[in-house]
Amino acid sequence: MRGCPEFFSPSFKPLEFVDKLQQVNARLKADRVRVAIQQKGGALLLRATLPPKPGSAKAKPYQQKVYIKKPANLAGLREAEKLARLLGGQIVAERFDWAEWGSARTAAGPSCGEAIAKFERHYLNQGGSADTWQGDYLKVYRKLPQDTPIGPDVLTALVEGTTPNTRTRQRFVVALAALAKHAGVEWDGKALKGSYSPKKTAPRELPSDKLISDCRNALVNPAWRWVYGVMACYGLRNHEVFHLDLESFPIVKVLEDTKTGYREVWPCYPEWAERWQLQERQLPPVQLDRPNQKIGHSVTKYLSPKLAFAPYDLRHAWAVRTLLFGWPVELSARQMGHSVEVHTRTYQRWISREQIDRVYQLLVARSDRPMPPD
């Protein structure tokens, strides 16, 4: 692969590198070098019993890491062994100095953990959503070796650990590219992104409106029946049900502290809104002082065993229903809280052949339809 280090080439297997690393450490041990080489993500570091760093509260030597800015490939391993022997000699001669070895980390730039913390502050200060940060960015960043200096090799190693041509890999590349840009790291992950596209993913079969209604009526708990009804009638995300203003019912207002912020939503089937008395809010005992993602998971956990489909399919079904009812795509997208492009790409492919045929028959049967010339 172009631009990737030797470790990531098709001809070099990760297990092969692990064997080489074990051989080098065995050789160091046999030579009584009191230093070991470790791999963390896509980088190598040294580990040894060393004096406390300047300013440390510790008084005696203890096991510590030395960051050497060497990639986890064969060339990096050769250089790491040389540095391990140099460090081992200094330890024996009692000539080790943190001023010399501490500069290795300084030259390498901030650690992954430091870069993530800086990017988080920048992202949220610029008006980014805390939910998006937690769900789309931090989920990826937690998998980085927090103490390792951030660099192209570390980022590439994390991406290579995902399955090629999947949505997961695409999300990793996008998140890591944003982090690299903010940290000033030159890294182009486009070649790793793969060929995943939502268009290539076969959509699940959505529940019919009859099945949605029947499942709602079968729910015994009135509070969870209300949650389900609101999701079905308004196409809301799981957590949004708990952040609503009902003063303008049957229009509901999704409040600001949600994934995509404030918006108004009209019922698709206003009859459901009235018949199910959705203006009478009933909330189950869900802990709300948590991230929205965890609140949404509580909804999924309760409803999933009781349904023949995924609870989130209620949102998909609402989107398709608005298209079939002839709602302008701009209105549907706005009420769902995303762009027209996302709405079209994601939801129009969910429309089945039978649904298209039904709409076609309705349009053809319209009395105001112009007749063709003879």
C-alpha positions, -999 to +999 in steps of 0.1 A: +000+000+000+014+034-010+026+056+019+024+028+045+054+017+064+070-018+060+050-032+089+017-026+071+027-039+037+009-070+024+041-091+025+047-084+062+023-099+087+016-085+122+024-120+138+057-120+120+066-087+136+056-099+170+080-129+166+108-105+156+101-083+186+102-113+209+135-124+194+150-089+199+139-088+236+152-123+242+185-112+227+186-081+250+178-103+280+205-128+271+230-099+269+219-086+303+206-054+289+180-042+314+157-026+288+128-041+270+111-029+237+073-027+237+048-020+209+020+004+215-003+009+185+019+017+155+049+029+176+077+014+197+089+025+231+115+014+257+107+002+292+132+001+320+137+008+357+148+044+357+153+073+382+122+095+389+117+123+364+126+159+375+098+172+397+084+138+405+073+130+441+089+096+439+123+090+455+134+056+441+138+043+406+108+025+391+096+010+358+090+038+333+085+042+295+108+061+272+093+073+240+117+070+211+095+079+181+102+047+162+075+030+141+064-006+147+081-021+116+114-039+110+134-008+103+120+008+135+128-023+155+165-023+144+168+013+155+149+006+188+174-022+196+203+002+192+186+027+215+178+000+240+215-010+242+225+026+246+200+031+274+211-001+290+247+010+290+239+043+306+219+026+333+248+003+342+273+033+341+248+054+361+249+081+334+212+081+326+198+117+322+162+125+316+172+157+299+187+136+271+159+110+268+130+133+276+137+152+244+127+121+224+091+126+234+093+164+230+106+159+194+078+135+188+051+160+196+021+156+219+008+122+230-024+109+215-042+116+247-029+152+248-039+157+211-074+143+218-079+166+248-070+197+228-092+187+199-121+181+222-119+216+237-116+231+202-145+210+188-169+219+217-159+256+218-167+258+181-203+247+188-198+210+181-224+186+197-213+167+228-234+138+215-215+137+182-182+140+200-191+110+223-206+089+196-186+096+164-152+108+176-144+096+211-154+060+204-126+059+178-101+080+198-104+057+229-087+030+209-055+050+203-026+044+227-030+074+249+006+078+260+022+072+225+032+103+205+006+110+178+019+103+143+010+088+109+021+053+119-002+052+150-032+064+130-026+040+102-022+011+126-056+018+141-073+020+108-057-012+095-071-030+126-107-025+112-124-046+085-117-032+050-146-016+030-169-012+060-187+017+075-166+012+106-134+018+087-149+048+070-158+063+103-123+057+117-107+074+088-130+104+090-125+108+128-087+103+127-083+127+098-100+154+118-077+147+148-046+147+126-055+180+110-060+197+144-028+182+158-008+193+127+001+157+117+005+151+080-017+120+074-038+111+044-062+083+051-081+084+019-062+054+005-074+034+035-110+045+034-121+017+011-152+014-011-180+013+015-212+030+004-247+030+020-260+023-015-243-011-015-259-021+018-292-040+014-318-023+036-338-043+061-375-049+055-394-022+074-425-030+094-458-021+079-480+006+094-504-021+106-476-040+124-464-008+140-499-001+153-504-037+165-471-037+184-479-004+201-513-018+213-496-049+226-473-030+249-486-033+285-466-006+302-483+028+295-451+049+298-432+027+273-463+026+251-462+064+250-424+064+242-431+039+214-460+059+200-441+092+199-412+075+180-436+059+155-457+091+150-429+116+147-399+095+135-377+106+165-344+092+176-347+071+208-332+097+231-352+126+216-385+113+231-371+125+265-363+160+253-397+173+239-418+204+242-455+195+237-471+229+241-479+231+203-493+196+201-498+179+176-466+196+166-437+186+189-406+205+195-373+186+199-352+206+223-316+219+218-298+193+240-302+165+214-280+151+187-289+176+159-305+203+181-338+222+181-364+215+154-402+211+150-418+179+138-453+173+125-470+139+129-471+116+099-505+101+107-520+129+129-547+103+137-521+083+157-512+114+177-548+120+187-559+084+190-529+074+212-532+106+233-496+115+228-502+149+243-504+132+277-467+127+284-458+095+303-421+088+308-406+055+321-381+057+349-350+062+327-320+080+342-317+112+322-285+127+337-265+107+312-253+111+276-281+109+251-265+078+236-270+059+269-305+072+272-313+059+237-297+026+246-322+022+275-350+025+250-335-001+227-329-024+256-365-023+268-383-024+234-362-047+213-373-080+230-409-070+226-408-062+189-404-081+157-382-053+144-356-029+157-370+002+175-350+024+152-369+011+123-398+033+135-377+063+124-369+047+091-406+038+085-415+075+093-390+087+067-403+064+040-439+071+048-434+109+043-419+102+009-448+080-001-473+106+012-457+131-011-440+154+015-413+176-001-380+160+007-367+193+022-395+192+048-389+155+057-351+161+060-356+192+082-379+174+105-356+144+109-327+167+117-303+161+088-295+174+053-315+168+022-285+149+007-283+125+037-321+121+037-322+112+000-291+089+001-302+071+032-340+067+030-351+066-006-334+033-011-356+019+017-388+022-005-399-012-017-412-021-052-447-027-037-447+007-021-437+024-054-465+005-072-490+015-046-482+052-050-482+048-088-517+034-087-529+062-065-514+089-088-528+073-119-563+071-104-563+109-095-592+127-110-572+158-118-545+138-137-542+151-172-551+126-200-527+119-228-536+131-263-550+107-288 
